Amino acid sequence: MFDAFWGVVAGVFGLMFGSFLNVCIVRLPIDESLIRPRSKCPKCGHMVGWRDNIPVFSWFALRGKCRHCGESISWQYPLVEALVGVIWAASFWYYGLGVTAASGAIFVTILLGIGITDARHYLIPDEYTWGGLVMGLLLSLAGGLGGFLMAFVGAATGFGLLLFVAWAGKKAFGKEAMGGGDIKMMAMVGAFLGWKGVLLTIFGGALLGTLIFIPLNLGKRDRLVPFGVFLAAAAAIAFVFGGAIVDWYVRYLNGM
């Protein structure tokens, strides 16, 4: 009952963070301030009042249309808000009130922003990666010096591995094989997941990319790969199920 209560409270906060994430998704790729101007209709440019800016509820109350010009407003806005609300509620309900729940909620929210932005613009803004790296390191301090060192080693491992892949790919193929955003993203992932989580994320991202992207793009040459989308999905899976996956793999190796 206690965890359910905090899950509901966290879900409400998640809706608000989801509203802010929408701002990030729209503005970061075009280098626009996250603070000014206030939220406005993407069609007519009219400033959105507070009653029309309540996460999820305002969109449905207005039937998905701007109050002033009547033009449709994308489903992205209520969908992202609702998803982040669910992420926060589920994290605090499952892990209880504590640092692990906060880490999970913040981490997966950032990953959602990265996935959507990379899918739309083939770009991972530094605000997600460097900002997430700082938050991951700060949250790791709850585990004392050992927790911080684990996060630091994880960040260094993620950055170093992807940097090596980028260097090796360029040497082998004569062109960029890995974007700088992916490299910085893995430093952030390492701060939250540690070095084992980094390895699991890279493997999972490559596997998801192979199973999903390649079949959907057969015959399409020189199509850019939004690798951050697959890394984000794999990192979220690694946060929730990473320990169980690693334990299963160790048992598998010992049983061979």
Beta strands, then each sheet from edge to edge (+ up, - down):
end
